[in-house]
């Protein structure tokens, strides 16, 4: 086997193993073990793009962390374990519960972002085409990503239209808060219109599905490289250590 960089197949399996280890851990020591492997992978495979993955992960997790702090620490004041045991509890225990949940979610998001950053120079179509999965699943992944991009365009169009008609402002304001329900409805209707148009007119006329199948079939799945066979056993060992750590 030739020496090659980590492949999309190896990266996906590695990420799934790390996510499984993160979800299976029951304490902070286990999460620390997974975090060490994640940072090692970032330093070796991702390099300078690690900062982008880290920043995106923080942006995604921070709103949930803030919400959980308000609910569990500010309002409830007890952890779920203390509630189940029927004891008085403390806010410090609630803070530890929030920290554990947010740390677990952060590691999951960070792992996904690391894999995305590692293959940032590869188009999604080529990445999916290299995966060793059935063609139907490849088609489903590509169409799902296409619809995600559709929703992003729907949000931009709806926001621009509502700003133009004066219902929303470009900056934060009370008007935006009061009229947020209008934005949600507009985004939903815009997205539905675009999706229906693609399913009924655009894709059949352009023969998109057949062309997509040919494009995915042309991308030969790459077998695991030597670097994959190094990372995967390390990831499996991490699962064992993380689950066993208390």
N, C-alpha and C positions, 0 to 999 in steps of 0.2 A: 504494500500500500504506500502510495506516495505521500510525502509530508506536505500537508495542505493546512490552511487556516481552518478554524472552526466553521462548520457548515450550518445552513439553516436548520437541517434536521437535528444536528447535535445541540444547537442553541435552544431549540424549542423543547427538546427532551430535558436538557439541563434546567431550563426555566421551570418546567412543570415539576421537576423533582424538588427544586428549591421552594416553589410555592406550596407543594405538598408538605415539605418539612416545616415551613412557617405555620401552616394551618394545624399541623399535628402537635406543635410544641405547647406545653402547658405552663411555661414559666419564662422569666427573662433570661436565665442562662442559656436555654435553648435558642432563643431569638438572637442572643449575642453570637452564638456559634454560626448561625445562618448568616448574620450580618458580616462576620469576618470573611466567609466564603464569597459573599456578594461583592465586598470591597476588593478582594483578591482578584476576582473575575474582572471587575471594573478596571483595576490597575493594569492587568495584563492584556485584556482583549479590547477594552473600550478606550482607554487612554484619556485624551483631552476632552472627549465628549461626555465624560462622566459628570462634569459640572452641569451640563444641560439636563441629563437624566435626573440628577439630584434636585435641581431647581424645579423641574416639572413635577416630581414626586411630592415635594413640599407644598407646591401650589394646590395639588389635588387633595392632599390629606389634611391640610390646615383647616379648611372650613368644617370638616367633620370633627376634628379635634376640638375646635372652639365650641361647637354645638354640644359635644359630649361633656365638656367641662362645665358648661352652663347647666345642663340637665342633671348629671350625676353628682358633681361637686357643689354647684350652687343651689340646686333645687332639692334633689333627693338627699344628698349628704351621706349616703351609705353605698357600699358595693353590693352587687347582686348576691354574693355569698353571704353577706351579713343579713340581707333582707330574707334570704331563704332560711337562715338559722334563727331568725326572729330576735336578733340582738340589736343593741342600740347603734353600734357602728360609729364610724368616724369619717370625716372628709378626707383624711390622709389615705384611708383604704380605698375610698372612691377615686382619689387621684391616681393611685397605683393601678386600679382597674382600667381607668381611661388611658393611662400611659401604655399598658400592655396591649390593649385593643388597637390603639393608634400606631404603636410600634409594629405590630403584626401587619396591619394594613399598609403601612409605609414600606415594609420590606417586600410585600407582594407587588405593589405599584413600582417600586424601585427596580425589582427584577425584570418586570416587563419593559420598563423604560431602558434598562441596560441592553436588553436584546435588540430593541428598536434602534438604539444609538449605535450598536455594533454593526448593524446592517443599514445605516443611514444612507450609504452610497448605492444601495441596491433598491430598485423599484419594487413596490409591493407585488406587482405581477411576476417579476422574476423570482422574488423570494418565495411566493406561494407555489410557483411552478417547480421549484427545486424540492419541495416537500414530498416525502414518500407517503402520500395519502391518496385515497381514491379520487378520481377526477371530479366526481359529484361534489365532494367536500371542497375541493379547490375552487370550483365554480361558485359555491355558496359563500366562501370567504371573500372572493373578489367582488361579488355583487353586494355583500354586506358592507364592505369598505366603500364601495361606490355610493351606497345609500347614506352612509355616514357623512360623506362629503356633500351629498345632496342636502342633508339637514343643516350642515354648516352654511351652505349658500342660502337656504331658506331663512335662517336666522338673520343673516346679513341683509337680505332683501326686505324682510319684515321690519327690521329695526330702521333701515333707511327710509322706508315708506312712512312709518309712524313718526319719525323725526321730521320728515318733510311736511306732513300734515299738521304738525304741532301737538300731537298727543304725547310725545316723548321728547326729552332733551338729550343732547349728546353727553352731558355730564350728570352726575348723581343729583337727584332732586326728588321732592315729594311727589311731583307729577309722575315721575317714572314709577314710584311705588304704587300710586293709586291706579295707574293705567297698565300695570304689569300683566293683568289678566287679558287685556286686549292684545299685548305682544304674544302671549302664549297661544291665543286663538289664531292670530295671524300666522304665526310660525307653523302651527299644525295644519291649517288650511293650505298654506303655500307648499308645505312638504307633501301633503296628500296629492295636490294638483300635479306637482313635478313627478312623483312616483307613478301616478296613474298615466300620465303622458308618456313616460318611458315604457311602461308595461304594454300599453295599448298601441302606441304609434312608433316611438323612436327605436326601441329594440327590435320589433318585428321587421320594420322597414330596412334597418341597417344589418339585419341578420346577426345581431350582436352575439347571441348565445353560441352559434356555430363557430364564429370567428374566435370567440373566447376559448372554446374547447380546443381549437387548433393551436392557439397561442400557448395554452397550458400544456398541451400534449407535446409541443415542440421543446419545452423546457425539461430536459432530462433530469430526473431526481439524482442528486449526488449522494453517494454512499458516505458513511461516516469516515472522517479523517482520523489521523493519529491523535490530533489534538482533541477531537471529540472523545476518543477512547481514554484520554487522560482526565478530562473534566468530569465525565459521567461517573466513573468509580469514586472520584472525590465527592461528588454530589451525593451519591448513595451513602458513603461513609458519614457525610454530614447529617443525613436524615437519621441515621442510627444514633449518632452523638446527641443531636438536638432532642430527639424523643426521650433518650435516656437521661438527659440532664435535668436536674431538679433544683 
